[in-house]
Structure formats: C-alpha cells, structure tokens
Amino acid sequence: MLDKLKLVEEKYMEMEERSTQPDFYSDPKAAAKLLKEQRDLEPVVEAYRAYRKTQQELHDLREMLDGSLEPDMRDLCQEEFTQAKKDLEALEQQLKILLLPKDPNDDKNVILEIRGGVGGEESALFAHSLFRMYQMYAASKGWTMEILNYNETELGGVKEADCIINGSGAYSRLKFESGVHRVQRVPETESGGRVHTSTATVAVLPEMEEVDVEIRPEDIEMQVFRSSGAGGQHINKTSSAVRLIHKPSGIVVACQEERSQVQNREKCMKMLASKLYEIEQTRIETEHSDQRRSQVGTGMRNERIRTYNFPQGRVTDHRIGLTLYKIDAFMDGDLDEMIDALVTADQAEKLQRSEKA
C-alpha cells in the first residue's frame, strides 16, 4: 500500500509543478481536467503525509523510550507513544478507504424520482413530504433543483415528481436513498386518530447524457400533450409537454416544466439515458456477483429501506439498523447523520471485500 501511495504523491507533485507553468491555461479543457484530478488526489496525499509524519514521531518516541529517562518524562513519552500508535492505525484505515475504487458516477448530478405507493391519498401526501425533504437537503448543500415532471393530487399530495439535482457530489450522497420509504402516522384525512401505514418509492439515478448511452432514434416514440396541474387543470394552452416511450424496454419518461417542446424533449432524453444506464448496470452486476444486494447503497427499488414513525418521532434505516429520534428535523432536510452512517457502512463493506480478494 505504501509503495502505491508514494507513486500517488509523486503524480500529485508532478501535477502541482505542471499547474505553475506559464502556458498551463493555454488549453482550458486540459487544465480543468488536470486540476480536477489533482483535487481528487489531494485527500489521499494529505492523509499519506500525515501517516509518514506520525510514523516518524512514533520512531522518535520509541528511541526515547529505549534510552534513559526520568520517570515523569518516561510517563509523558509513553502517553504520546500510545496516542501516536492510535493515530497511525486510524490513518492507515483512512488510507485504505481512500484507495478503494471510486464510483465513477459520484460527481454526477442526480435524477430523483418520487412516486406515491401503497396507501392511496396518504401515500401521495407522504411522497410530497419526501419531495420537500430532499428539496430542503439540496438547499442546505447549495445544490439546485430543476423540476422535470410534477403531478399533484387535489389535496396537495404527489402522484409523481421527477427532478434533476445539480451539485458537486450530489450522487455520492443521494444514491443511498433509492428504495421504498414507509411512513406510520395519522393521516390528515383520518378523523378517528388511527395510525396508518403507507409507502412511497424513491429512485436516484446519476444524470447521463445521450452520448453516455446508445439510444437509437427508431426505438423512441414521442408524444406531446398539454402541461397540467392538480385536478387536470391546464397550465399551458399549447402542447409543449413531452412524453418519450422507449419501445424495446417499455420505459416511459415525461417532462412538462419547460416552456418548449425542444427543452422538454432534451430533459426527457437525459432521464431516458439515466434509466437505460441503470438497467445495464443492474444486468452487469447481477451477472458477475450478488454485490448489488450486499452493498448498502444500492438497494433495489422494491426493497423497504426506511421507516418514518411519526407517533414515536423516529426514523429507522433497515439496511444498517440505525434509528434516529429526530423525525421533524429529518423531514426538514437534516439527513447528514443518516447518510454519513450509510457511507461508512458502504465503505466498510467494500473494504471487507477488497481484503478478502
């Protein structure tokens, strides 16, 4: 591992040297690519340098302990030696995680799809709550959200909501949200005060461009329709909304939020490319191993991943067995504690597999 890290540091230093050259920005695209690679390597290099520094401190302290010291000084050195040893172990673990293969889609934007599930109107109201939750989480991260398709019910619930979340690292954080979300609460429509159980489905896809996935024009059927709101009230008098049907797979995507057919079709093509990419990735992973089910972050869409229990004020993630008693803050977009735990569990799983390999 240390030999590999030395090579990473040398590459990083070469990049540093290259970025100081007078002609560095003569090719803006190449410069941007190199600077991104350098930023990606920076956490690894910093951790490696901290590891070497701690290693040297440990060596120096060991030599001091092997010599003749006053009792007070020996106790102090022993304390520092013990701490340095712990720090070295922690840095070694950190470096192992940093050297794990990176998901190539982690830096991509996200296509987020939310659908009401089992539970009628209450499931649609819960889907609306989830949409708001992700909206607030995105805002807290400085990400932007573009709505693609939003169909609501008479009571303000969401039948389906599709959007693009633009932001650095959006997919790396939100990819753990795919699956069935279950809610236990007293619905607004319930007069007797009984707790109901409903579900909503969330799908998180890395945003793909048409060039990333082969889509044959003859495989696509395009339909146009008028944008509509709750209760079928028409927002636009012109048929600017677009629906694309991918005939070989049966996938249907729609976008009605832009003003023109051209813009809506462009967004639909991104959604379609992302869905086809996901299907292909699932096929490859299923053929090679069972890792799609073993990885915490890639649960199938029909698997229940989380329960939101309002009477008890708790949110439980069933993949890692974590329960947080802060449901109000969670629904207001305070997701980092849960997502951090999912990231850690996913890294531990990958680390375990890499050590067995």
QUIQUIBEL-V826466 format. One record per backbone hydrogen bond with DSSP energy under -1.0 kcal/mol. CO is the residue of the C=O (numbers start at 1). NH is the residue of the N-H. E is the energy in kcal/mol with one decimal. If there is no record, write none. Layout:
co:CO nh:NH e:E
co:CO nh:NH e:E
This chain:
co:1 nh:5 e:-2.2
co:2 nh:6 e:-2.0
co:3 nh:7 e:-1.7
co:4 nh:8 e:-1.9
co:5 nh:9 e:-2.3
co:6 nh:10 e:-2.2
co:7 nh:11 e:-2.3
co:8 nh:12 e:-2.2
co:9 nh:13 e:-2.5
co:10 nh:14 e:-2.0
co:11 nh:15 e:-2.0
co:12 nh:16 e:-2.3
co:13 nh:17 e:-2.3
co:14 nh:18 e:-2.6
co:15 nh:19 e:-2.4
co:18 nh:21 e:-1.5
co:21 nh:24 e:-1.8
co:23 nh:26 e:-1.9
co:27 nh:31 e:-2.4
co:28 nh:32 e:-2.6
co:29 nh:33 e:-2.2
co:30 nh:34 e:-2.3
co:31 nh:35 e:-2.5
co:32 nh:36 e:-1.9
co:33 nh:37 e:-2.2
co:34 nh:38 e:-2.4
co:35 nh:39 e:-2.3
co:36 nh:40 e:-2.3
co:37 nh:41 e:-1.7
co:38 nh:42 e:-1.5
co:41 nh:45 e:-2.4
co:42 nh:46 e:-2.7
co:43 nh:47 e:-2.0
co:44 nh:48 e:-2.4
co:45 nh:49 e:-2.6
co:46 nh:50 e:-2.2
co:47 nh:51 e:-2.1
co:48 nh:52 e:-2.4
co:49 nh:53 e:-2.3
co:50 nh:54 e:-2.3
co:51 nh:55 e:-2.4
co:52 nh:56 e:-2.2
co:53 nh:57 e:-2.2
co:54 nh:58 e:-2.5
co:55 nh:59 e:-2.0
co:56 nh:60 e:-2.6
co:57 nh:61 e:-2.5
co:58 nh:62 e:-2.1
co:59 nh:63 e:-2.0
co:60 nh:64 e:-1.9
co:61 nh:65 e:-2.3
co:62 nh:66 e:-1.7
co:70 nh:74 e:-2.9
co:71 nh:75 e:-2.3
co:72 nh:76 e:-1.9
co:73 nh:77 e:-2.6
co:74 nh:78 e:-2.7
co:75 nh:79 e:-2.1
co:76 nh:80 e:-2.3
co:77 nh:81 e:-2.6
co:78 nh:82 e:-2.4
co:79 nh:83 e:-2.0
co:80 nh:84 e:-2.5
co:81 nh:85 e:-2.1
co:82 nh:86 e:-1.8
co:83 nh:87 e:-2.5
co:84 nh:88 e:-2.3
co:85 nh:89 e:-2.0
co:86 nh:90 e:-2.3
co:87 nh:91 e:-2.4
co:88 nh:92 e:-2.3
co:89 nh:93 e:-2.0
co:90 nh:94 e:-2.2
co:91 nh:95 e:-2.5
co:92 nh:96 e:-2.0
co:93 nh:97 e:-1.9
co:94 nh:98 e:-2.4
co:95 nh:99 e:-1.7
co:97 nh:100 e:-1.3
co:103 nh:106 e:-2.1
co:105 nh:108 e:-2.1
co:106 nh:172 e:-1.6
co:108 nh:171 e:-1.6
co:109 nh:207 e:-2.7
co:110 nh:165 e:-3.0
co:111 nh:205 e:-2.5
co:112 nh:163 e:-2.2
co:113 nh:203 e:-2.6
co:114 nh:161 e:-2.4
co:115 nh:201 e:-2.7
co:118 nh:199 e:-2.5
co:119 nh:122 e:-1.2
co:120 nh:124 e:-1.4
co:121 nh:125 e:-2.2
co:122 nh:126 e:-2.3
co:123 nh:127 e:-2.3
co:124 nh:128 e:-1.8
co:124 nh:158 e:-2.9
co:125 nh:129 e:-1.8
co:126 nh:130 e:-2.4
co:127 nh:131 e:-2.3
co:128 nh:132 e:-2.4
co:129 nh:133 e:-2.1
co:130 nh:134 e:-2.5
co:131 nh:135 e:-2.0
co:132 nh:136 e:-2.4
co:133 nh:137 e:-2.1
co:134 nh:138 e:-2.7
co:135 nh:139 e:-2.0
co:136 nh:140 e:-2.0
co:137 nh:141 e:-1.2
co:138 nh:143 e:-2.6
co:139 nh:142 e:-1.1
co:144 nh:166 e:-2.8
co:146 nh:164 e:-2.7
co:148 nh:256 e:-2.3
co:148 nh:257 e:-1.2
co:149 nh:162 e:-3.1
co:151 nh:159 e:-2.8
co:151 nh:160 e:-1.3
co:153 nh:156 e:-1.6
co:157 nh:153 e:-2.0
co:159 nh:116 e:-1.8
co:160 nh:151 e:-2.8
co:161 nh:114 e:-2.7
co:162 nh:148 e:-3.0
co:162 nh:149 e:-1.8
co:163 nh:112 e:-2.7
co:164 nh:146 e:-3.0
co:165 nh:110 e:-2.4
co:166 nh:144 e:-2.3
co:167 nh:170 e:-1.8
co:169 nh:173 e:-1.2
co:170 nh:174 e:-2.6
co:171 nh:175 e:-1.9
co:174 nh:177 e:-2.2
co:179 nh:202 e:-2.6
co:180 nh:305 e:-2.6
co:180 nh:306 e:-1.2
co:181 nh:200 e:-2.2
co:182 nh:308 e:-3.0
co:183 nh:198 e:-2.2
co:184 nh:310 e:-2.4
co:185 nh:196 e:-3.0
co:187 nh:190 e:-1.5
co:196 nh:185 e:-1.9
co:198 nh:183 e:-2.9
co:199 nh:117 e:-2.1
co:200 nh:181 e:-3.0
co:201 nh:115 e:-2.4
co:202 nh:179 e:-2.8
co:203 nh:113 e:-2.6
co:205 nh:111 e:-3.3
co:209 nh:212 e:-1.4
co:216 nh:219 e:-2.0
co:217 nh:220 e:-1.6
co:219 nh:247 e:-2.6
co:221 nh:245 e:-2.8
co:223 nh:243 e:-3.1
co:225 nh:241 e:-1.7
co:227 nh:235 e:-1.7
co:229 nh:232 e:-1.7
co:230 nh:233 e:-1.1
co:233 nh:229 e:-2.8
co:238 nh:240 e:-1.8
co:241 nh:225 e:-2.0
co:242 nh:255 e:-2.3
co:243 nh:223 e:-3.1
co:244 nh:253 e:-2.3
co:245 nh:221 e:-2.6
co:246 nh:250 e:-2.8
co:251 nh:246 e:-3.0
co:253 nh:244 e:-2.9
co:255 nh:242 e:-2.5
co:260 nh:264 e:-2.2
co:261 nh:265 e:-2.9
co:262 nh:266 e:-2.1
co:263 nh:267 e:-2.0
co:264 nh:268 e:-2.2
co:265 nh:269 e:-2.4
co:266 nh:270 e:-1.4
co:267 nh:271 e:-2.1
co:268 nh:272 e:-2.8
co:269 nh:273 e:-2.6
co:270 nh:274 e:-2.2
co:271 nh:275 e:-2.2
co:272 nh:276 e:-2.6
co:273 nh:277 e:-2.2
co:274 nh:278 e:-2.1
co:275 nh:279 e:-2.1
co:276 nh:280 e:-2.1
co:277 nh:281 e:-2.6
co:278 nh:282 e:-2.5
co:279 nh:283 e:-2.1
co:280 nh:284 e:-2.3
co:281 nh:285 e:-2.6
co:282 nh:286 e:-2.3
co:283 nh:287 e:-1.9
co:284 nh:288 e:-2.0
co:285 nh:289 e:-2.4
co:290 nh:293 e:-1.2
co:290 nh:294 e:-1.6
co:291 nh:295 e:-2.6
co:295 nh:298 e:-1.1
co:300 nh:303 e:-1.8
co:303 nh:180 e:-3.0
co:305 nh:318 e:-2.2
co:306 nh:182 e:-3.0
co:307 nh:316 e:-2.6
co:308 nh:184 e:-2.9
co:309 nh:314 e:-2.1
co:313 nh:327 e:-1.2
co:314 nh:309 e:-2.6
co:315 nh:324 e:-2.8
co:316 nh:307 e:-2.5
co:317 nh:321 e:-1.2
co:317 nh:322 e:-1.1
co:322 nh:317 e:-2.8
co:324 nh:315 e:-2.4
co:326 nh:330 e:-2.4
co:327 nh:331 e:-2.6
co:329 nh:334 e:-2.1
co:330 nh:333 e:-1.8
co:333 nh:335 e:-1.8
co:335 nh:339 e:-2.7
co:336 nh:340 e:-3.3
co:337 nh:341 e:-1.6
co:338 nh:342 e:-2.0
co:339 nh:343 e:-2.7
co:340 nh:344 e:-2.4
co:341 nh:345 e:-2.2
co:342 nh:346 e:-2.3
co:343 nh:347 e:-2.6
co:344 nh:348 e:-2.4
co:345 nh:349 e:-2.1
co:346 nh:350 e:-2.3
co:347 nh:351 e:-2.7
co:348 nh:352 e:-2.3
co:349 nh:353 e:-1.9
co:350 nh:354 e:-2.4
co:351 nh:355 e:-2.0
co:352 nh:356 e:-1.3
co:353 nh:357 e:-1.6
